[in-house]
């Protein structure tokens, strides 16, 4: 179990942001991450009771959900208890690795969970001490800068300090506060106009 303080912002000029990050942070690697989100039968039923088709709804399910992330051959399942503090996402995160993502998908659907959404992100990973920074392109959505601090303590003072450091990375990257995006990616993807 870990606590995570994070923030993301829209990126208007990928090349400029990448240049700022490469000048000041440590480059780690390029990556492609494939995320599949699952919702419980109760969560999807609640949406249907509200008269919504879960595949078309602009809001995520309100019940238990989790993510299966594939990053190369590495697969991780994540459940987050999300909240917002001082304008930043603050999550209590539970994670574990699985050896076979497809086998886990089969298991999850067998016990009644449904794949509710998915996203693919391509990006570059950087670090600044214990801050993790990713410049990403979300397929079908656009470019973002994600900055997160993971810690073992849910202390409010530590969260505030992490927030200051995260905002400094955004400033270094040349991203104004007006470009900070508080909505989850799944919500943004759901709100896209139908094509």
N, C-alpha and C positions, 0 to 999 in steps of 0.2 A: 504494500500500500504506500502511495506517495501523494503528496500535495503538489499541485501544479498551478502556477500563476502564469497566465498567458494573454497575449494580445495579438491581433492581426490587423493589417491595414492594406488597402488597395495600393497597387503599384502602377503608376502611370508611365514611368520610364525605366524599363527593366535594366537597360545597359548602364544608366547612371547609378541606379541602386546597387547593381552588382559591382561596379567599380568602387563605390564607397565601402562596401563590405569587404572586398578583397584587399583594399588599402589598410583597413583597421582591424579586421577580425581574422581568425584562423580558418582557412578553407578546409573542409573535411572530405566531401565527396559529392558527386552528382547521383541522383536517385530517381526512381519511379516507384510510387506507392499506390497500391490498389486497395481501396477500402470498401467493404460491404457492411451495411448496417442492418441489424435485425431487430424486429419488434415482437413483443409477446402477443399471443392471441387476444388477451384482454385489451391491450393498447389498440390493436387494430379494430377490435369490436367496438370500442368506445368511439373511434372515428366514424365507423359505419352508422352507429346510433345517432351521431350528429349529422348524418346524411352525407358524409364525405367518402369519396373513393380514396383510399390511402395512397394510391399511386398518383393522384392528382391534387391531393391536399397541399396547401401552402404551409401547413404547420406539421411539425414532426409528431409522432405518436406520444401520448402523455404517460404511457406505462413503461415497464422495464425494456430497455434497449441496450445493445452492445455493438461493438465494431470488431470485424475481423480484418486485419491489415496484412497484406502480403507485400513484402519489400525484398525483392529477389527471391531467394529460397527461404527466407525467414518469415514466419507467420506469428502474429501476436493478437490475442483477444483482449479488448479493453472495455471496461465499464467505468463510466464517470458519473459521480454525483456532482452536478454543475451548480454553480452559483455565481453571482456577480458582486464584487466588492470594489468600491472606489472606481467604478467604470471598467474594471478588468475582470476577465474570467478567472474564477478560482475553483479548482476542481479537486475532489478527492478521487484519486484514480486507482483502480485495481487492474492489474495486467498479468497475463501469463502467456507463455509461448506454447504453440502447438506444432507438432512435427509435420502435419499434413492438413493444409488449409481446406482442400476439397473434402476430406473425410470429416473435418469439423463442420463444414457447411451442411453436409448430409446429416450429421448428428443434430445440428441445430434445427433444421427443418423437420426432422423426424420427431422431435419432441414438441413441435408445434410453433416454433418461431418462424417468421417469414422474413425473407430479405426485403427490406422496405425501401432502401436507397443504396446508391453506390456512387463513388467518385474516384477519379484517377488524378494524381498530382505528380508532376515532374518538377524537379527542382535541384537546388544547390544547397548544401548544408554547411553552416559555419558555426564557430563557437567563439565565445568571449568569456573565458573562465568557465563558470558554471551556468552561463546562459547559452541556450540552444537557439540558433537562428536559421530559418529556412526561407529562401527566396523561391516561390513556387508558382507554377502555372496550373490552375485547376481546369481540367478539360470542360469546355462548355461554359466557363464562368469568367476567367481572367486571371491576372497576376496579383499575388499578395506577398507581403513580408510577414512571417510568423516569428514571434519571439516568445520563448517560454523559459521559466525557471522552475525546476523540480526540486522539492525539498521534503524532508521527513517530518516537518513540524508545521502545523496549521496556524502558527502564531501570527496575529494581526500585524505586528511590527515587521516581521520578516516579509509578509505579503506587501506591505507598503514600500519597504526597501527594494524588493524585487520589481515593483511597479515603476519606481524611479529609474532603475537601471534599464528596464524594458523601454521606457519612453526615451531614454538617452540613445539607445540603439536606433530607434525610429528617427530621432533628430539627426544622428550621424548619417543615416541613409537618405536624409533629405525629404522625409515623409512628414507632412504636417498632420496635426491632430485631427483635422477635418476628414482625413482619409481613413481613420480608424474605423473598423467594421465590427460592431458588437454582435451581429447575427451569426449563428452557426452556418457553416457551409451548406449543410443539408437544407436549411431554410432558404438560403440564397438560391440553391439549385431548384428547389420547389417553386420559388417565386418567378423563375424565368418564364418569359412568354413562350407559349407552345409554338412549335415550329411546324 
